[in-house]
Amino acid sequence: MQEFKIVEIGEMVPDFAEEMLLVLFGESAPPELRGISVIHDYQAKQKNVLKVGTRLVMGNQTYTVTKVGSAANANFEELGHIAIYFREGDSDILPGSIMARPVVFPKLKAGESIQIIND
């Protein structure tokens, strides 16, 4: 398990609830992306932590990763950046994205933890 803290939540993050999209970005996020991102202090300790079956604990909800884009792990390791789509089905995702379920938009607060769990 890897655990890291939410540092800040961009003012526009709640606007993406309708799209069921959450953008995570490390502390090096450029100013133009901070408003739409959940900024966190993740430090990569191992490669390829995001895979089908990975559990993400955010707020009081546990999510299961159902799809991983081809660039998702590299982006997450280097920049702490990933787009998470909370969707069902077999729709396509962008290379730097993952899909997770249940289809519930997370309620997050600065200072809370996010956990990545691989069994």
C-alpha positions as CSV (number, residue, x, y, z in Angstrom):
1,M,0.0,0.0,0.0
2,Q,1.1,3.5,-0.8
3,E,-0.4,6.5,1.0
4,F,-0.1,10.2,0.2
5,K,-1.8,13.5,1.2
6,I,-4.1,15.9,-0.6
7,V,-2.4,19.3,-0.5
8,E,-5.0,21.4,-2.2
9,I,-8.2,21.1,-4.2
10,G,-8.7,23.4,-7.2
11,E,-11.7,25.6,-7.1
12,M,-13.1,24.0,-10.3
13,V,-12.8,20.3,-9.2
14,P,-16.5,20.1,-8.2
15,D,-17.5,21.3,-11.7
16,F,-16.2,18.0,-13.0
17,A,-18.6,15.9,-10.9
18,E,-21.1,15.9,-13.8
19,E,-18.5,14.4,-16.1
20,M,-17.4,12.0,-13.4
21,L,-13.8,13.0,-13.9
22,L,-11.1,13.7,-11.3
23,V,-7.7,15.1,-12.2
24,L,-4.8,14.4,-9.8
25,F,-1.5,16.3,-10.1
26,G,1.6,16.4,-8.1
27,E,2.9,19.6,-6.4
28,S,4.7,20.6,-9.6
29,A,1.4,21.2,-11.4
30,P,1.5,24.3,-13.6
31,P,-0.6,27.3,-12.4
32,E,-3.1,26.9,-15.3
33,L,-3.9,23.3,-14.2
34,R,-4.1,23.8,-10.4
35,G,-7.7,25.1,-10.6
36,I,-9.0,21.8,-12.1
37,S,-6.7,19.5,-10.1
38,V,-6.5,17.7,-6.8
39,I,-2.9,18.5,-5.8
40,H,-1.1,15.8,-3.8
41,D,2.4,14.9,-2.5
42,Y,2.7,11.4,-4.0
43,Q,6.3,10.2,-4.4
44,A,6.7,7.1,-6.6
45,K,8.2,4.2,-4.7
46,Q,7.7,1.6,-7.4
47,K,6.8,1.4,-11.1
48,N,3.4,0.5,-12.6
49,V,1.3,0.9,-9.4
50,L,-1.8,1.5,-11.4
51,K,-3.3,-1.7,-12.9
52,V,-6.6,-3.4,-13.4
53,G,-7.7,-4.4,-10.0
54,T,-5.8,-1.8,-8.1
55,R,-7.9,-0.2,-5.3
56,L,-7.9,3.5,-4.6
57,V,-9.2,4.8,-1.3
58,M,-10.3,8.4,-1.5
59,G,-12.4,10.1,1.0
60,N,-14.8,7.5,2.5
61,Q,-15.0,5.5,-0.8
62,T,-12.9,2.6,-2.2
63,Y,-12.6,2.4,-6.0
64,T,-11.4,-0.4,-8.2
65,V,-9.4,0.4,-11.3
66,T,-11.0,-1.2,-14.4
67,K,-8.9,0.2,-17.2
68,V,-5.4,1.8,-17.4
69,G,-4.3,4.0,-20.3
70,S,-0.9,3.3,-21.9
71,A,0.8,6.4,-20.5
72,A,-1.0,6.5,-17.1
73,N,1.8,4.9,-15.0
74,A,4.6,7.0,-16.6
75,N,2.6,10.2,-16.1
76,F,1.8,9.3,-12.5
77,E,5.3,8.4,-11.6
78,E,6.9,11.5,-13.2
79,L,4.3,14.2,-12.5
80,G,1.8,12.7,-10.1
81,H,-0.7,13.3,-12.9
82,I,-3.6,11.1,-13.8
83,A,-7.2,11.6,-14.9
84,I,-9.7,9.2,-13.3
85,Y,-13.0,8.5,-15.0
86,F,-15.6,7.0,-12.8
87,R,-17.6,5.0,-15.4
88,E,-18.9,1.6,-16.2
89,G,-18.6,-0.2,-19.5
90,D,-16.0,-0.5,-22.1
91,S,-15.6,3.1,-23.3
92,D,-12.2,4.3,-24.5
93,I,-10.0,6.5,-22.3
94,L,-7.0,8.7,-23.1
95,P,-3.5,7.3,-22.6
96,G,-2.9,9.2,-19.4
97,S,-6.1,8.1,-17.8
98,I,-7.6,5.3,-15.8
99,M,-11.2,4.2,-15.3
100,A,-12.5,3.2,-11.9
101,R,-15.8,2.1,-10.3
102,P,-18.1,2.6,-8.5
103,V,-19.6,5.5,-10.5
104,V,-19.4,7.8,-7.5
105,F,-17.6,11.2,-7.5
106,P,-15.3,11.4,-4.5
107,K,-15.8,14.0,-1.8
108,L,-12.3,15.1,-0.9
109,K,-10.7,17.5,1.5
110,A,-7.2,19.0,1.8
111,G,-5.2,17.1,4.3
112,E,-6.9,13.7,3.7
113,S,-5.1,10.7,2.4
114,I,-5.3,8.8,-0.8
115,Q,-4.3,5.1,-0.7
116,I,-3.2,2.9,-3.6
117,I,-3.6,-0.8,-2.7
118,N,-2.3,-3.7,-4.8
119,D,-2.7,-7.2,-3.4
